[in-house]
Amino acid sequence: MQNINLAHVEGPQQTLTMHPKKFVVWLFIVAIFMMFAGWTSAFLVARSEGDILNNELPQLFTITTVILLISSITMHLAKRAVRQDNLAAGRLLLGLTLVLGTAFLVGQWMSFGQLVAQDIYFVGGSAIQSFLYVLPFMHGLHIIAGLIFVGIVLFRIYRYQVHGRNMASIEMCATFWHFLDGLWLYLFLFLTLNA
């Protein structure tokens, strides 16, 4: 009879798994990142060809950046509250995230007025001037998608479909929202340093 040493017998290996919907969110994030990377690269090409902007960025860009960073904090706190099954706090904090995200959009829209006041136009100006509209506008469209996502998760919390034992949707929402916040911070710093 042969002696088998069970310490060296390998069992089935654990495979790395990810919730399929989380995978889709990450694919969406990568696609958005690549799109904005292309636009910022095109901005740098236009700048290297002598296209410059002799104006300042709208002051509202700074204010909206702070608003969006605060919304990231409320999103983080909402996720933590839901994880601890404090659904009332989670609802309140997600509601605040919705309000702050909406305030960000309003501020961004108003910043276009500040651009016009400086004679910076989307059409009829330089390529760099157009990018000062394209980058915030396209980011704003993604913020609208993020706000819809936040609203859906908030609705699901009210229906007790999201709680400490069912965190997938709020985790995906938080991941997407933090990405959008980080993307705007990148765009804001990029424009501040290169415009």
MDTraj code that builds the backbone (N, CA, C; nanometers):
import mdtraj as md
import numpy as np

residues = "MET GLN ASN ILE ASN LEU ALA HIS VAL GLU GLY PRO GLN GLN THR LEU THR MET HIS PRO LYS LYS PHE VAL VAL TRP LEU PHE ILE VAL ALA ILE PHE MET MET PHE ALA GLY TRP THR SER ALA PHE LEU VAL ALA ARG SER GLU GLY ASP ILE LEU ASN ASN GLU LEU PRO GLN LEU PHE THR ILE THR THR VAL ILE LEU LEU ILE SER SER ILE THR MET HIS LEU ALA LYS ARG ALA VAL ARG GLN ASP ASN LEU ALA ALA GLY ARG LEU LEU LEU GLY LEU THR LEU VAL LEU GLY THR ALA PHE LEU VAL GLY GLN TRP MET SER PHE GLY GLN LEU VAL ALA GLN ASP ILE TYR PHE VAL GLY GLY SER ALA ILE GLN SER PHE LEU TYR VAL LEU PRO PHE MET HIS GLY LEU HIS ILE ILE ALA GLY LEU ILE PHE VAL GLY ILE VAL LEU PHE ARG ILE TYR ARG TYR GLN VAL HIS GLY ARG ASN MET ALA SER ILE GLU MET CYS ALA THR PHE TRP HIS PHE LEU ASP GLY LEU TRP LEU TYR LEU PHE LEU PHE LEU THR LEU ASN ALA".split()
xyz = np.array([
    [0.0839, -0.1180, 0.0000],
    [0.0000, 0.0000, 0.0000],
    [0.0885, 0.1245, 0.0000],
    [0.0544, 0.2199, -0.0821],
    [0.1353, 0.3400, -0.0973],
    [0.0880, 0.4455, 0.0018],
    [0.1851, 0.5135, 0.0633],
    [0.1561, 0.6189, 0.1612],
    [0.1406, 0.7522, 0.0869],
    [0.0262, 0.8172, 0.0994],
    [0.0014, 0.9443, 0.0296],
    [0.0121, 1.0578, 0.1301],
    [0.0938, 1.1537, 0.0941],
    [0.1094, 1.2735, 0.1782],
    [0.0073, 1.3767, 0.1318],
    [-0.0983, 1.3967, 0.2112],
    [-0.2058, 1.4876, 0.1730],
    [-0.1644, 1.6339, 0.1757],
    [-0.0557, 1.6655, 0.2386],
    [-0.0117, 1.8053, 0.2450],
    [0.0292, 1.8564, 0.1081],
    [0.0671, 1.7647, 0.0176],
    [0.1138, 1.8066, -0.1143],
    [0.0087, 1.7891, -0.2233],
    [-0.1091, 1.7441, -0.1874],
    [-0.2148, 1.7260, -0.2865],
    [-0.2821, 1.8618, -0.3089],
    [-0.2879, 1.9006, -0.4323],
    [-0.3488, 2.0292, -0.4654],
    [-0.4970, 2.0113, -0.4920],
    [-0.5744, 2.1015, -0.4342],
    [-0.7187, 2.1027, -0.4589],
    [-0.7495, 2.1977, -0.5731],
    [-0.8766, 2.2124, -0.6000],
    [-0.9133, 2.3068, -0.7072],
    [-0.8722, 2.4484, -0.6697],
    [-0.8214, 2.5172, -0.7662],
    [-0.7752, 2.6539, -0.7418],
    [-0.8918, 2.7511, -0.7452],
    [-0.8872, 2.8483, -0.6555],
    [-0.9891, 2.9531, -0.6514],
    [-0.9660, 3.0467, -0.7695],
    [-1.0695, 3.0702, -0.8470],
    [-1.0566, 3.1620, -0.9593],
    [-1.0945, 3.3023, -0.9144],
    [-1.0344, 3.3995, -0.9788],
    [-1.0681, 3.5378, -0.9491],
    [-1.2024, 3.5675, -1.0129],
    [-1.2942, 3.6179, -0.9337],
    [-1.4265, 3.6476, -0.9869],
    [-1.4635, 3.7912, -0.9556],
    [-1.5460, 3.8456, -1.0409],
    [-1.5981, 3.9798, -1.0214],
    [-1.7440, 3.9768, -1.0629],
    [-1.8238, 4.0483, -0.9897],
    [-1.9651, 4.0606, -1.0253],
    [-1.9718, 4.1091, -1.1703],
    [-2.0510, 4.0455, -1.2569],
    [-2.0538, 4.0851, -1.3986],
    [-2.0886, 4.2329, -1.4200],
    [-2.1787, 4.2851, -1.3393],
    [-2.2154, 4.4260, -1.3536],
    [-2.1002, 4.5173, -1.3121],
    [-2.0224, 4.4756, -1.2125],
    [-1.9045, 4.5545, -1.1735],
    [-1.8033, 4.5558, -1.2880],
    [-1.7908, 4.4437, -1.3554],
    [-1.6997, 4.4359, -1.4692],
    [-1.7418, 4.5341, -1.5785],
    [-1.8728, 4.5426, -1.6040],
    [-1.9243, 4.6361, -1.7046],
    [-1.8950, 4.7802, -1.6633],
    [-1.9116, 4.8109, -1.5342],
    [-1.8809, 4.9459, -1.4852],
    [-1.7336, 4.9777, -1.5099],
    [-1.6463, 4.8819, -1.4807],
    [-1.5029, 4.9055, -1.5027],
    [-1.4702, 4.9220, -1.6513],
    [-1.5359, 4.8456, -1.7379],
    [-1.5158, 4.8638, -1.8822],
    [-1.5605, 5.0029, -1.9259],
    [-1.6735, 5.0490, -1.8728],
    [-1.7247, 5.1818, -1.9032],
    [-1.6255, 5.2886, -1.8571],
    [-1.5692, 5.2698, -1.7388],
    [-1.4708, 5.3643, -1.6850],
    [-1.3481, 5.3710, -1.7752],
    [-1.2988, 5.2562, -1.8178],
    [-1.1812, 5.2531, -1.9058],
    [-1.2120, 5.3244, -2.0374],
    [-1.3302, 5.3003, -2.0928],
    [-1.3676, 5.3654, -2.2194],
    [-1.3745, 5.5173, -2.2028],
    [-1.4333, 5.5632, -2.0938],
    [-1.4415, 5.7077, -2.0681],
    [-1.3019, 5.7657, -2.0516],
    [-1.2169, 5.6964, -1.9767],
    [-1.0800, 5.7436, -1.9557],
    [-1.0065, 5.7569, -2.0887],
    [-1.0211, 5.6575, -2.1752],
    [-0.9521, 5.6618, -2.3046],
    [-1.0039, 5.7780, -2.3901],
    [-1.1337, 5.8038, -2.3839],
    [-1.1913, 5.9136, -2.4605],
    [-1.1321, 6.0477, -2.4143],
    [-1.1283, 6.0692, -2.2840],
    [-1.0751, 6.1952, -2.2333],
    [-0.9238, 6.2042, -2.2515],
    [-0.8548, 6.0902, -2.2471],
    [-0.7106, 6.0910, -2.2744],
    [-0.6857, 6.1365, -2.4180],
    [-0.7687, 6.0906, -2.5108],
    [-0.7554, 6.1340, -2.6499],
    [-0.7799, 6.2832, -2.6659],
    [-0.8823, 6.3340, -2.5980],
    [-0.9118, 6.4771, -2.6089],
    [-0.8027, 6.5635, -2.5471],
    [-0.7501, 6.5200, -2.4330],
    [-0.6437, 6.6010, -2.3718],
    [-0.5156, 6.5929, -2.4554],
    [-0.4933, 6.4797, -2.5207],
    [-0.3779, 6.4694, -2.6118],
    [-0.3964, 6.5642, -2.7297],
    [-0.5172, 6.5695, -2.7850],
    [-0.5446, 6.6612, -2.8965],
    [-0.5281, 6.8066, -2.8526],
    [-0.5657, 6.8364, -2.7307],
    [-0.5464, 6.9701, -2.6751],
    [-0.3972, 7.0062, -2.6747],
    [-0.3144, 6.9110, -2.6291],
    [-0.1697, 6.9360, -2.6240],
    [-0.1106, 6.9525, -2.7633],
    [-0.1639, 6.8774, -2.8608],
    [-0.1161, 6.8921, -2.9979],
    [-0.1501, 7.0317, -3.0494],
    [-0.2736, 7.0766, -3.0250],
    [-0.3139, 7.2109, -3.0682],
    [-0.2262, 7.3175, -3.0016],
    [-0.1957, 7.2959, -2.8760],
    [-0.1117, 7.3918, -2.8031],
    [0.0309, 7.3923, -2.8583],
    [0.0817, 7.2752, -2.8951],
    [0.2187, 7.2672, -2.9469],
    [0.2312, 7.3324, -3.0845],
    [0.1179, 7.3463, -3.1530],
    [0.1181, 7.4114, -3.2844],
    [0.1001, 7.5622, -3.2735],
    [0.1120, 7.6133, -3.1504],
    [0.1076, 7.7574, -3.1307],
    [-0.0265, 7.8124, -3.0886],
    [-0.1258, 7.7259, -3.0725],
    [-0.2578, 7.7710, -3.0288],
    [-0.2531, 7.7932, -2.8779],
    [-0.2692, 7.9164, -2.8344],
    [-0.2635, 7.9467, -2.6918],
    [-0.3902, 8.0203, -2.6500],
    [-0.4126, 8.0200, -2.5204],
    [-0.5270, 8.0896, -2.4634],
    [-0.4726, 8.1990, -2.3735],
    [-0.5101, 8.3208, -2.4008],
    [-0.4594, 8.4330, -2.3214],
    [-0.5576, 8.4770, -2.2144],
    [-0.6517, 8.3905, -2.1803],
    [-0.7521, 8.4228, -2.0807],
    [-0.7377, 8.3289, -1.9614],
    [-0.8049, 8.3642, -1.8533],
    [-0.8065, 8.2782, -1.7353],
    [-0.9247, 8.1828, -1.7439],
    [-0.9111, 8.0705, -1.6755],
    [-1.0227, 7.9776, -1.6668],
    [-1.1327, 8.0401, -1.5814],
    [-1.2579, 8.0024, -1.6057],
    [-1.3669, 8.0548, -1.5228],
    [-1.3440, 8.0245, -1.3750],
    [-1.3723, 8.1215, -1.2896],
    [-1.3578, 8.1008, -1.1452],
    [-1.4524, 7.9920, -1.0957],
    [-1.5630, 7.9747, -1.1656],
    [-1.6578, 7.8710, -1.1258],
    [-1.5982, 7.7306, -1.1359],
    [-1.4973, 7.7118, -1.2197],
    [-1.4320, 7.5808, -1.2260],
    [-1.3760, 7.5424, -1.0895],
    [-1.3176, 7.6381, -1.0187],
    [-1.2622, 7.6101, -0.8860],
    [-1.3732, 7.5762, -0.7877],
    [-1.4799, 7.6556, -0.7905],
    [-1.5915, 7.6327, -0.6981],
    [-1.6567, 7.4970, -0.7247],
    [-1.6796, 7.4647, -0.8513],
    [-1.7435, 7.3366, -0.8835],
    [-1.6529, 7.2186, -0.8491],
    [-1.5222, 7.2389, -0.8580],
    [-1.4287, 7.1331, -0.8192],
    [-1.4437, 7.1015, -0.6714],
    [-1.4521, 7.2045, -0.5891],
    [-1.4707, 7.1839, -0.4443],
    [-1.6036, 7.1136, -0.4181],
    [-1.7085, 7.1556, -0.4871],
    [-1.8406, 7.0926, -0.4706],
    [-1.8327, 6.9441, -0.5043],
    [-1.7648, 6.9104, -0.6129],
    [-1.7564, 6.7702, -0.6544],
    [-1.6732, 6.6882, -0.5565],
    [-1.5681, 6.7475, -0.5019],
    [-1.4877, 6.6757, -0.4021],
    [-1.5695, 6.6482, -0.2759],
    [-1.6516, 6.7434, -0.2355],
    [-1.7390, 6.7222, -0.1196],
    [-1.8391, 6.6102, -0.1503],
    [-1.8877, 6.6055, -0.2744],
    [-1.9819, 6.4994, -0.3108],
    [-1.9168, 6.3613, -0.3039],
    [-1.7874, 6.3555, -0.3270],
    [-1.7165, 6.2282, -0.3141],
    [-1.7148, 6.1836, -0.1678],
    [-1.7007, 6.2808, -0.0778],
    [-1.7023, 6.2493, 0.0658],
    [-1.8410, 6.1986, 0.1062],
    [-1.9476, 6.2683, 0.0597],
    [-2.0823, 6.2234, 0.0965],
    [-2.1115, 6.0855, 0.0378],
    [-2.0615, 6.0565, -0.0813],
    [-2.0801, 5.9241, -0.1411],
    [-2.0097, 5.8173, -0.0577],
    [-1.8859, 5.8462, -0.0164],
    [-1.8105, 5.7508, 0.0654],
    [-1.8829, 5.7241, 0.1971],
    [-1.9298, 5.8317, 0.2607],
    [-1.9999, 5.8166, 0.3882],
    [-2.1323, 5.7420, 0.3704],
    [-2.1999, 5.7643, 0.2579],
    [-2.3249, 5.6927, 0.2303],
    [-2.2992, 5.5433, 0.2173],
    [-2.1951, 5.5085, 0.1454],
    [-2.1612, 5.3662, 0.1283],
    [-2.1288, 5.3025, 0.2629],
    [-2.0540, 5.3746, 0.3443],
    [-2.0185, 5.3221, 0.4768],
    [-2.1434, 5.3062, 0.5638],
    [-2.2346, 5.4041, 0.5577],
    [-2.3573, 5.3957, 0.6374],
    [-2.4420, 5.2760, 0.5950],
    [-2.4530, 5.2540, 0.4644],
    [-2.5321, 5.1407, 0.4160],
    [-2.4662, 5.0091, 0.4574],
    [-2.3344, 5.0037, 0.4507],
    [-2.2635, 4.8815, 0.4928],
    [-2.2952, 4.8482, 0.6386],
    [-2.3140, 4.9525, 0.7203],
    [-2.3459, 4.9329, 0.8619],
    [-2.4969, 4.9239, 0.8853],
    [-2.5744, 4.9126, 0.7785],
    [-2.7205, 4.9046, 0.7826],
    [-2.7853, 5.0271, 0.8460],
    [-2.7180, 5.1411, 0.8374],
    [-2.7775, 5.2679, 0.8794],
    [-2.8381, 5.3308, 0.7529],
    [-2.9538, 5.2786, 0.7127],
    [-3.0128, 5.3166, 0.5849],
    [-3.0624, 5.4608, 0.5852],
    [-3.1054, 5.5112, 0.7013],
    [-3.1509, 5.6511, 0.7078],
    [-3.0354, 5.7452, 0.6749],
    [-2.9187, 5.7187, 0.7327],
    [-2.8010, 5.8014, 0.7034],
    [-2.7577, 5.7824, 0.5585],
    [-2.7663, 5.6592, 0.5094],
    [-2.7299, 5.6324, 0.3696],
    [-2.8179, 5.7097, 0.2735],
    [-2.9498, 5.7112, 0.3020],
    [-3.0414, 5.7871, 0.2164],
    [-3.0101, 5.9364, 0.2210],
    [-2.9870, 5.9888, 0.3405],
    [-2.9567, 6.1312, 0.3549],
    [-2.8293, 6.1680, 0.2793],
    [-2.7255, 6.0876, 0.2955],
    [-2.5969, 6.1179, 0.2327],
    [-2.6020, 6.1012, 0.0812],
    [-2.6757, 6.0018, 0.0326],
    [-2.6908, 5.9881, -0.1128],
    [-2.7740, 6.1035, -0.1678],
    [-2.8734, 6.1477, -0.0911],
    [-2.9507, 6.2650, -0.1315],
    [-2.8623, 6.3884, -0.1412],
    [-2.7719, 6.4035, -0.0454],
    [-2.6761, 6.5154, -0.0504],
    [-2.5847, 6.5038, -0.1722],
    [-2.5456, 6.3816, -0.2055],
    [-2.4623, 6.3601, -0.3239],
    [-2.5378, 6.4045, -0.4490],
    [-2.6667, 6.3733, -0.4563],
    [-2.7488, 6.4178, -0.5694],
    [-2.7544, 6.5704, -0.5770],
    [-2.7747, 6.6348, -0.4633],
    [-2.7829, 6.7816, -0.4602],
    [-2.6500, 6.8430, -0.5019],
    [-2.5406, 6.7904, -0.4480],
    [-2.4081, 6.8442, -0.4816],
    [-2.3743, 6.8199, -0.6284],
    [-2.4085, 6.7020, -0.6802],
    [-2.3841, 6.6747, -0.8221],
    [-2.4634, 6.7679, -0.9118],
    [-2.5866, 6.7970, -0.8724],
    [-2.6686, 6.8909, -0.9488],
    [-2.6105, 7.0314, -0.9408],
    [-2.5638, 7.0712, -0.8226],
    [-2.5005, 7.2030, -0.8065],
    [-2.3752, 7.2128, -0.8928],
    [-2.3009, 7.1036, -0.9022],
    [-2.1834, 7.1006, -0.9898],
    [-2.2243, 7.1282, -1.1341],
    [-2.3292, 7.0598, -1.1805],
    [-2.3748, 7.0790, -1.3191],
    [-2.4194, 7.2226, -1.3444],
    [-2.4937, 7.2801, -1.2503],
    [-2.5395, 7.4185, -1.2660],
    [-2.4189, 7.5121, -1.2723],
    [-2.3218, 7.4904, -1.1840],
    [-2.2005, 7.5735, -1.1846],
    [-2.1221, 7.5606, -1.3139],
    [-2.1147, 7.4391, -1.3670],
    [-2.0440, 7.4185, -1.4930],
    [-2.1153, 7.4908, -1.6067],
    [-2.2477, 7.4839, -1.6084],
    [-2.3240, 7.5528, -1.7122],
    [-2.3015, 7.7034, -1.7031],
    [-2.3010, 7.7555, -1.5802],
    [-2.2793, 7.8986, -1.5604],
    [-2.1371, 7.9395, -1.6006],
    [-2.0423, 7.8464, -1.5887],
    [-1.9043, 7.8776, -1.6272],
    [-1.8935, 7.9048, -1.7768],
    [-1.9820, 7.8447, -1.8564],
    [-1.9822, 7.8749, -1.9998],
    [-2.0129, 8.0231, -2.0226],
    [-2.0989, 8.0795, -1.9395],
    [-2.1263, 8.2230, -1.9466],
    [-2.0033, 8.3056, -1.9164],
    [-1.9216, 8.2580, -1.8213],
    [-1.7966, 8.3285, -1.7918],
    [-1.7005, 8.3202, -1.9101],
    [-1.7011, 8.2083, -1.9815],
    [-1.6159, 8.1965, -2.1007],
    [-1.6609, 8.2952, -2.2082],
    [-1.7913, 8.3027, -2.2311],
    [-1.8442, 8.3955, -2.3316],
    [-1.8102, 8.5392, -2.2939],
    [-1.8172, 8.5718, -2.1645],
    [-1.7852, 8.7082, -2.1193],
    [-1.6395, 8.7433, -2.1486],
    [-1.5537, 8.6417, -2.1620],
    [-1.4128, 8.6647, -2.1958],
    [-1.3882, 8.6525, -2.3469],
    [-1.4938, 8.6485, -2.4249],
    [-1.4850, 8.6310, -2.5709],
    [-1.4211, 8.4992, -2.6107],
    [-1.4515, 8.3947, -2.5352],
    [-1.4074, 8.2591, -2.5674],
    [-1.5319, 8.1837, -2.6132],
    [-1.5304, 8.1378, -2.7394],
    [-1.6479, 8.0758, -2.7984],
    [-1.6154, 7.9344, -2.8455],
    [-1.7192, 7.8512, -2.8468],
    [-1.7022, 7.7150, -2.8951],
    [-1.6747, 7.7146, -3.0451],
    [-1.7520, 7.7933, -3.1190],
    [-1.7378, 7.8009, -3.2645],
    [-1.6798, 7.9374, -3.2991],
    [-1.5879, 7.9383, -3.3922],
    [-1.5308, 8.0642, -3.4386],
    [-1.4032, 8.1040, -3.3680],
    [-1.3659, 8.0300, -3.2666],
    [-1.2413, 8.0590, -3.1964],
    [-1.1365, 7.9553, -3.2320],
    [-1.0393, 7.9445, -3.1474],
    [-0.9317, 7.8479, -3.1712],
    [-0.9732, 7.7094, -3.1215],
    [-0.8907, 7.6111, -3.1519],
    [-0.9178, 7.4746, -3.1061],
    [-0.9147, 7.4675, -2.9542],
    [-0.8202, 7.5374, -2.8932],
    [-0.8106, 7.5366, -2.7467],
    [-0.9365, 7.5972, -2.6854],
    [-0.9884, 7.7030, -2.7470],
    [-1.1118, 7.7612, -2.6955],
    [-1.2264, 7.6599, -2.7033],
    [-1.2317, 7.5842, -2.8099],
    [-1.3363, 7.4820, -2.8226],
    [-1.3228, 7.3751, -2.7148],
    [-1.1998, 7.3382, -2.6839],
    [-1.1789, 7.2366, -2.5803],
    [-1.2273, 7.2834, -2.4437],
    [-1.2268, 7.4140, -2.4183],
    [-1.2761, 7.4647, -2.2906],
    [-1.4262, 7.4441, -2.2765],
    [-1.4925, 7.4157, -2.3868],
    [-1.6336, 7.3789, -2.3837],
    [-1.6512, 7.2266, -2.3890],
    [-1.5756, 7.1616, -2.4769],
    [-1.5930, 7.0180, -2.4992],
    [-1.5647, 6.9378, -2.3725],
    [-1.4517, 6.9634, -2.3079],
    [-1.4133, 6.8823, -2.1922],
    [-1.5143, 6.8934, -2.0781],
    [-1.5518, 7.0150, -2.0333],
    [-1.6526, 7.0222, -1.9260],
    [-1.7902, 6.9706, -1.9691],
    [-1.8290, 6.9967, -2.0954],
    [-1.9602, 6.9519, -2.1413],
    [-1.9693, 6.7997, -2.1418],
    [-1.8685, 6.7343, -2.1980],
    [-1.8710, 6.5884, -2.2040],
    [-1.8614, 6.5277, -2.0640],
    [-1.7821, 6.5892, -1.9771],
    [-1.7769, 6.5423, -1.8390],
    [-1.9142, 6.5598, -1.7740],
    [-1.9797, 6.6710, -1.8037],
    [-2.1125, 6.6957, -1.7489],
    [-2.2131, 6.5898, -1.7918],
    [-2.2035, 6.5441, -1.9167],
    [-2.2928, 6.4367, -1.9618],
    [-2.2719, 6.3100, -1.8794],
    [-2.1477, 6.2820, -1.8458],
    [-2.1195, 6.1641, -1.7642],
    [-2.1654, 6.1855, -1.6195],
    [-2.1578, 6.3096, -1.5724],
    [-2.2109, 6.3398, -1.4391],
    [-2.3621, 6.3151, -1.4373],
    [-2.4320, 6.3516, -1.5451],
    [-2.5762, 6.3242, -1.5526],
    [-2.6007, 6.1736, -1.5412],
    [-2.5206, 6.0943, -1.6115],
    [-2.5327, 5.9480, -1.6002],
    [-2.5072, 5.9032, -1.4570],
    [-2.4061, 5.9636, -1.3933],
    [-2.3762, 5.9307, -1.2540],
    [-2.4904, 5.9677, -1.1606],
    [-2.5541, 6.0826, -1.1849],
    [-2.6671, 6.1241, -1.1011],
    [-2.7861, 6.0291, -1.1181],
    [-2.8080, 5.9820, -1.2398],
    [-2.9146, 5.8834, -1.2619],
    [-2.8837, 5.7562, -1.1829],
    [-2.7579, 5.7135, -1.1864],
    [-2.7135, 5.5952, -1.1124],
    [-2.7360, 5.6163, -0.9627],
    [-2.6974, 5.7329, -0.9103],
    [-2.7170, 5.7638, -0.7683],
    [-2.8668, 5.7604, -0.7352],
    [-2.9488, 5.8184, -0.8223],
    [-3.0926, 5.8190, -0.7992],
    [-3.1518, 5.6790, -0.7940],
    [-3.1052, 5.5920, -0.8823],
    [-3.1540, 5.4533, -0.8834],
    [-3.1159, 5.3830, -0.7539],
    [-2.9917, 5.4012, -0.7105],
    [-2.9469, 5.3373, -0.5861],
    [-3.0251, 5.3935, -0.4667],
    [-3.0480, 5.5224, -0.4659],
    [-3.1261, 5.5844, -0.3582],
    [-3.2668, 5.5248, -0.3539],
    [-3.3290, 5.5102, -0.4690],
    [-3.4616, 5.4486, -0.4772],
    [-3.4579, 5.3062, -0.4229],
    [-3.3538, 5.2328, -0.4580],
    [-3.3408, 5.0941, -0.4119],
    [-3.3178, 5.0864, -0.2612],
    [-3.2509, 5.1861, -0.2048],
    [-3.2341, 5.1876, -0.0584],
    [-3.3700, 5.2094, 0.0076],
    [-3.4506, 5.2997, -0.0479],
    [-3.5847, 5.3227, 0.0062],
    [-3.6697, 5.1957, 0.0008],
    [-3.6437, 5.1109, -0.0959],
    [-3.7196, 4.9855, -0.1089],
    [-3.6508, 4.8693, -0.0356],
    [-3.5466, 4.8983, 0.0407],
    [-3.4705, 4.7992, 0.1191],
    [-3.4091, 4.6907, 0.0313],
    [-3.3739, 4.7286, -0.0917],
    [-3.3060, 4.6359, -0.1817],
    [-3.1547, 4.6516, -0.1739],
    [-3.1101, 4.7588, -0.1105],
    [-2.9676, 4.7815, -0.0878],
    [-2.9498, 4.7966, 0.0623],
    [-2.8603, 4.7141, 0.1172],
    [-2.8341, 4.7152, 0.2617],
    [-2.7000, 4.6474, 0.2848],
    [-2.6651, 4.6270, 0.4095],
    [-2.5337, 4.5728, 0.4435],
    [-2.5030, 4.4374, 0.3834],
    [-2.6043, 4.3607, 0.3494],
    [-2.5834, 4.2282, 0.2892],
    [-2.6040, 4.2286, 0.1390],
    [-2.6371, 4.3432, 0.0830],
    [-2.6542, 4.3552, -0.0623],
    [-2.5963, 4.4899, -0.1060],
    [-2.4664, 4.4933, -0.1186],
    [-2.3929, 4.6187, -0.1414],
    [-2.3502, 4.6407, -0.2859],
    [-2.3776, 4.5460, -0.3748],
    [-2.3201, 4.5527, -0.5099],
    [-2.3544, 4.6833, -0.5808],
    [-2.4821, 4.7244, -0.5786],
    [-2.5192, 4.8429, -0.6564],
    [-2.4592, 4.9708, -0.5987],
    [-2.4549, 4.9847, -0.4669],
    [-2.3959, 5.1071, -0.4104],
    [-2.2439, 5.1066, -0.4291],
    [-2.1814, 4.9890, -0.4273],
    [-2.0369, 4.9835, -0.4530],
    [-2.0057, 5.0243, -0.5964],
    [-2.0860, 4.9770, -0.6923],
    [-2.0653, 5.0156, -0.8328],
    [-2.0898, 5.1649, -0.8509],
    [-2.1938, 5.2151, -0.7873],
    [-2.2275, 5.3569, -0.7975],
    [-2.1142, 5.4425, -0.7395],
    [-2.0645, 5.4025, -0.6225],
    [-1.9556, 5.4780, -0.5590],
    [-1.8298, 5.4748, -0.6454],
    [-1.7985, 5.3589, -0.7019],
    [-1.6816, 5.3481, -0.7893],
    [-1.6936, 5.4440, -0.9075],
    [-1.8094, 5.4439, -0.9712],
    [-1.8308, 5.5321, -1.0865],
    [-1.8260, 5.6790, -1.0453],
    [-1.8888, 5.7123, -0.9327],
    [-1.8919, 5.8518, -0.8886],
    [-1.7517, 5.9015, -0.8535],
    [-1.6749, 5.8199, -0.7808],
    [-1.5381, 5.8606, -0.7461],
    [-1.4526, 5.8751, -0.8714],
    [-1.4750, 5.7886, -0.9697],
    [-1.4028, 5.8025, -1.0963],
    [-1.4353, 5.9363, -1.1618],
    [-1.5638, 5.9718, -1.1685],
    [-1.6022, 6.0989, -1.2299],
    [-1.5420, 6.2170, -1.1553],
    [-1.5375, 6.2076, -1.0235],
    [-1.4758, 6.3147, -0.9443],
    [-1.3267, 6.3247, -0.9751],
    [-1.2604, 6.2083, -0.9781],
    [-1.1179, 6.2076, -1.0103],
    [-1.0913, 6.2563, -1.1520],
    [-1.1804, 6.2214, -1.2453],
    [-1.1655, 6.2665, -1.3834],
    [-1.1761, 6.4182, -1.3910],
    [-1.2737, 6.4773, -1.3200],
    [-1.2841, 6.6237, -1.3230],
    [-1.1623, 6.6881, -1.2591],
    [-1.1127, 6.6305, -1.1497],
    [-0.9930, 6.6869, -1.0852],
    [-0.8766, 6.6857, -1.1833],
    [-0.8617, 6.5754, -1.2575],
    [-0.7578, 6.5680, -1.3611],
    [-0.7788, 6.6762, -1.4671],
    [-0.9035, 6.6898, -1.5162],
    [-0.9304, 6.7895, -1.6200],
    [-0.9063, 6.9309, -1.5688],
    [-0.9470, 6.9576, -1.4468],
    [-0.9275, 7.0900, -1.3877],
    [-0.7787, 7.1229, -1.3769],
    [-0.7014, 7.0284, -1.3242],
    [-0.5559, 7.0517, -1.3129],
    [-0.4920, 7.0615, -1.4508],
    [-0.5363, 6.9774, -1.5438],
    [-0.4831, 6.9801, -1.6793],
    [-0.5067, 7.1171, -1.7436],
    [-0.6293, 7.1659, -1.7336],
    [-0.6624, 7.2946, -1.7932],
    [-0.5909, 7.4104, -1.7218],
    [-0.5798, 7.3987, -1.5899],
    [-0.5102, 7.5034, -1.5133],
    [-0.3641, 7.5130, -1.5555],
    [-0.3009, 7.3999, -1.5788],
    [-0.1579, 7.3982, -1.6128],
    [-0.1313, 7.4237, -1.7606],
    [-0.2303, 7.3953, -1.8476],
    [-0.2029, 7.4002, -1.9908],
    [-0.2813, 7.5045, -2.0704],
    [-0.3804, 7.5673, -2.0108],
    [-0.4593, 7.6635, -2.0876],
    [-0.3929, 7.7989, -2.0910],
])
top = md.Topology()
chain = top.add_chain()
for i, resn in enumerate(residues, 1):
    res = top.add_residue(resn, chain, resSeq=i)
    for name in ("N", "CA", "C"):
        top.add_atom(name, md.element.get_by_symbol(name[0]), res)
traj = md.Trajectory(xyz[None], top)
